[in-house]
Amino acid sequence: MQKQLISYKRHRFPPQIIAHAVWLYVRFNLSLREVEEMLLERGIDVSHETIRRWVRKFGPQIARNLRRRQRRPGDIWHLDEVVVVISGRKFWLWRAVDQDGTVLEEILQSRRNKRAAKRLLRSLIKRFGLPKRIVTDKLRSYGAAKRDVAPGLEHRSHKGLNNRAENSHLPFRKRERCMQGFRSPGGLQRFVSIHSPTRNCFSVQSRRRTAMAIRFHRLEAFDIWKTAAGLV
């Protein structure tokens, strides 16, 4: 599938600098002002507000291109939800990862019920087809949603089996603390739609843990990022 073309026209800074600033912000637990400081150390004088606009404009386009290049997910999906408080109101970020920890889907919803679980499951099946098995915690909404959406799908429901999903929340939680929370539901949904494809691209799978394999994986990820950002 062809990548979406990204135009950097009418911007004062070269595409390499813009893409690098976006990469720093979405790849690492850095604030906009920290990215501003890191660029200034390299002689690039750009304000944190400009970086914010770059992330908002180019981040979603790069993320879409990364998702198009993402490998086919595994056939075992781990589903879970994590609570997020925005302006004093509770929301639930419904998330799905495969057995290798690749983030498949993230949907922010205001409810923790059958309808919300069905929305997550339908979105996953529409994108990736039916898996071999889904693994969840004891929340009954998953079982009810599965019976409506995919009755024949194998479903294992046990708190101890869902550590893969629980562990996948950690990078999101670290980022949430760094950003001191999110200001709006839309802002959170936009951010995770950029953050997760980038993390998927650079995360090293467990079977590639030798030093040489990690180095080659990172070099490959840099090439993928540059292609997704329209730099090559």
Buried (B, 14 or more C-beta within 10 A) or exposed (E): EEBEEBEBEEBEBEBEBBBBBBBBBBBEEBBBEBBBEBBEEEEBEBEBEBBBEBBBBBBBBBBBBBBEBBEEBBEBBBBBBBEBEBEEEEBBBBBBBBBBBBBBBBBBBEBBBBEBBBBBBBBBBEEBEEBEEBBBBEBEBBBBBBBEBBEEBEBEBEEEEBEBBEEBBEBBEEBBEEBEEBEEBEBBBBBBBBBBBBBBBBBBEEEEEEEEEEEEBEEEBEEBBBBBBBBE
